Amino acid sequence: DDELDDHGLADHAEGSLGAALSTLHDAQAVAPGLELPQESPSGILRQRRQRRRGPGSAPAFQPTQGIVEEAAQQVAAALRSTSAPVSSEVAFECLRASIGVSELIVSLSLRLLAARLAQLPVPKKDFVEEVSGWALAALRRHTDSVDACTFGLECLASSRRLLRRLHGGKVGKAMSSRDVGILASALRDFPGCQALQRHGFAFFAQLLAEESKASKEGEQTRLQSIDDGEVLALRGGGLARVLTRQGAADLAMAAAARHPTDSNLVGNACAVLQDLASSSREVKLLLLAPEAFTLWVLLLSKGTLDRLAPVVLLRLLSSLVTDDEDGKAAAGSAQGFIEALHQRLLFLQPADGALPPAARAE
């Protein structure tokens, strides 16, 4: 630690990138309405700065806008450099210093961190946890930036997979309904960004799979008493209901329709829809509407999809019609559906009964 400056940078960088980051930290310290994660002394963050000034202390001075802009240009240039790429720790420090100051640096930092997370041979728990927390903070702050939302969601999805692996498949920390709403809003606000939609539904599919696993391992499906006797209660926990209120079913169908050749997006969107339909009769009816079968026919007929996405789609469709006479009638009467289903089944082998994309990554 003594060989590192305030930002996890080598001492030789103090006069350039280190000084620029110090300026951004000082500017961010007075940024209004900023929500930042609690810093972890056991993680990659270096606390020499806090020990010298004290946590929550006001900066020694407030840099002018011109100085902040110049510092931001220096940091952005370092993040873009291909001849001397910055380390993951430095990229993280750039993110940490810029959330309340520069959307550009936030986006560049998240893009670099997302790429590094995908390349980690042996992920470090503290690093992955802190990247996840600060990526979420960036999403809260920069909801109007398609780049920040895209790379922030990619960091969240990648870090969630890594943390589940590190924790032996155990369920991670639950998200608040507010944060779920923020992520759903990003999907709603940027429907044309294919990468954002792909990462967003991958993340939601992971969260729903975790909730489903926790439910199965804990309290089993309960029987509810009603006047006419006893019926099975619909599955689905808090997250499924929050996503339903956020209109996630409509968002998933719209994303699959807009990007029907993206196998990961389609597969995860279908996995999300299956979970939502299992906890909401309203969603199930939406998926059995004539307009929905137009989408199902389109997806079944897409030969460019890999073998996994159609399997997830078939699981979804099977769940809609099993023990549901109305669902069977809707499927049987949908124009072109049986033909498209038959053609797709001809191309599938029994061994293709694989897990959804979110689970396959495990």
Order of alpha helices (4+ residues) and beta strands (2+ residues): alpha-alpha-alpha-alpha-alpha-alpha-alpha-alpha-alpha-beta-beta-alpha-alpha-alpha-alpha-alpha-alpha-alpha-alpha-alpha
